[in-house]
């Protein structure tokens, strides 16, 4: 019982590795390349958020953008079975950590410096340079007292 296989095509031909035209053949899903760029962008934004969390408001903005881009990249890569799911998720998580740290720093700075009356003092001073300099000196003395440093005056 010798079979004649002359009608079958080889699995390896000039059209690419493991090419198969058989009817009913369901190949394994192939990962598409979509989503990787947004995932990398989210990861970079998340890292940048962690590096710049100490800059008031900038870390908050970068964190929000990193979270949004990361979630979109993760969802898009998942939908098309593409790459970028892990990097998108990592970028969103780093963005969240940076956002939390930046919010703590921003609100901490406002609680430290926000209750000063320098705005009112400068408004009352108008254009009088002597009064403006006095407001600045009073503000510097007040901040020195809040921080707890000793003045060498």
C-alpha positions as CSV (number, residue, x, y, z in Angstrom):
1,X,0.0,0.0,0.0
2,X,2.1,2.7,-1.3
3,X,0.5,6.1,-1.4
4,X,1.2,8.6,-4.1
5,X,1.7,12.0,-2.4
6,X,2.5,13.9,-5.6
7,X,-0.6,16.2,-5.2
8,X,0.3,17.5,-1.7
9,X,2.2,20.7,-1.4
10,X,5.2,20.8,0.9
11,X,4.8,22.6,4.1
12,X,8.0,24.5,3.5
13,X,8.1,26.4,0.2
14,X,9.1,29.8,-1.1
15,X,6.1,31.5,0.5
16,X,7.4,31.3,4.0
17,X,8.1,28.9,6.8
18,X,5.3,26.5,7.7
19,X,2.9,27.8,5.1
20,X,-0.2,25.5,4.7
21,X,-3.1,25.9,2.3
22,X,-5.1,22.9,3.5
23,X,-8.8,23.6,3.9
24,X,-10.0,23.6,7.5
25,X,-6.6,24.2,8.9
26,X,-6.9,26.7,11.8
27,X,-3.4,28.0,12.6
28,X,-2.6,29.3,16.1
29,X,-3.3,33.0,16.6
30,X,-0.5,35.2,15.5
31,X,0.6,38.2,17.7
32,X,0.2,41.4,15.8
33,X,2.6,44.2,16.2
34,X,0.0,46.8,17.2
35,X,0.0,48.4,20.6
36,X,3.7,48.2,21.4
37,X,4.4,51.8,20.6
38,X,1.7,53.1,23.0
39,X,2.9,50.6,25.6
40,X,6.4,51.9,25.4
41,X,5.1,55.5,25.6
42,X,3.1,54.7,28.7
43,X,6.2,53.0,30.3
44,X,8.4,56.0,29.5
45,X,5.7,58.4,30.9
46,X,5.4,56.3,34.0
47,X,9.2,56.4,34.6
48,X,9.3,60.1,33.9
49,X,6.5,60.6,36.4
50,X,8.5,58.8,39.1
51,X,11.6,60.8,38.3
52,X,9.7,64.2,38.4
53,X,7.2,63.5,41.2
54,X,8.8,66.2,43.3
55,X,7.8,69.0,40.8
56,X,4.4,70.3,41.9
57,X,1.6,69.7,39.4
58,X,4.0,68.3,36.7
59,X,4.1,64.8,38.3
60,X,0.3,64.9,38.6
61,X,-0.2,65.7,35.0
62,X,2.4,63.2,33.8
63,X,0.9,60.5,36.1
64,X,-2.6,61.0,34.7
65,X,-1.3,60.9,31.1
66,X,0.7,57.7,31.8
67,X,-2.3,56.0,33.3
68,X,-4.5,56.9,30.4
69,X,-2.0,55.9,27.7
70,X,-1.1,52.7,29.6
71,X,-4.8,51.6,30.0
72,X,-5.5,52.4,26.3
73,X,-2.3,50.5,25.2
74,X,-3.2,47.5,27.3
75,X,-6.7,47.4,26.0
76,X,-5.7,47.9,22.4
77,X,-3.0,45.2,22.6
78,X,-5.4,42.8,24.3
79,X,-8.1,43.4,21.7
80,X,-5.9,42.7,18.7
81,X,-3.8,40.1,20.5
82,X,-0.7,42.3,19.9
83,X,2.3,43.1,21.9
84,X,2.4,46.0,24.4
85,X,0.0,44.7,27.0
86,X,2.7,44.3,29.7
87,X,4.4,47.6,29.0
88,X,1.1,49.4,28.9
89,X,0.1,48.0,32.3
90,X,3.6,48.7,33.8
91,X,3.4,52.3,32.5
92,X,-0.1,52.7,34.1
93,X,1.1,51.3,37.4
94,X,4.3,53.5,37.5
95,X,2.1,56.5,36.5
96,X,-0.2,55.7,39.4
97,X,2.7,55.5,41.9
98,X,4.2,58.7,40.6
99,X,0.8,60.4,40.7
100,X,0.3,59.5,44.3
101,X,3.8,60.7,45.3
102,X,3.4,63.9,43.3
103,X,0.0,64.6,44.9
104,X,1.6,64.1,48.4
105,X,4.4,66.5,47.6
106,X,2.2,69.1,46.0
107,X,-0.3,69.1,48.8
108,X,2.5,69.0,51.4
109,X,4.1,72.1,49.8
110,X,0.8,73.9,49.8
111,X,0.2,73.1,53.4
112,X,3.7,74.3,54.2
113,X,3.7,77.5,52.2
114,X,0.1,78.1,51.4
115,X,-1.0,79.6,54.7
116,X,1.3,82.6,54.4
117,X,-0.1,86.1,54.1
118,X,2.5,87.3,51.5
119,X,-0.2,87.8,48.9
120,X,-2.1,90.1,51.0
121,X,1.1,91.9,52.1
122,X,2.2,92.4,48.5
123,X,-1.2,93.6,47.5
124,X,-1.2,96.2,50.2
125,X,2.4,97.3,49.4
126,X,1.4,98.2,45.8
127,X,4.5,99.6,44.1
128,X,6.3,100.8,47.2
129,X,9.7,99.0,47.0
130,X,10.3,99.4,50.7
131,X,7.1,97.7,51.6
132,X,7.7,95.0,49.0
133,X,11.1,94.3,50.5
134,X,9.7,94.1,54.0
135,X,7.0,91.6,52.8
136,X,9.7,89.5,51.2
137,X,11.8,89.6,54.4
138,X,8.8,88.8,56.6
139,X,8.0,85.8,54.3
140,X,11.6,84.5,54.4
141,X,11.6,84.8,58.2
142,X,8.2,83.0,58.4
143,X,9.5,80.2,56.2
144,X,12.7,79.9,58.1
145,X,10.7,79.5,61.3
146,X,8.4,76.8,59.7
147,X,11.2,74.8,58.4
148,X,12.9,75.0,61.8
149,X,16.3,76.3,60.7
150,X,18.3,78.6,62.9
151,X,18.8,82.1,61.5
152,X,22.4,83.4,61.6
153,X,21.3,87.0,61.4
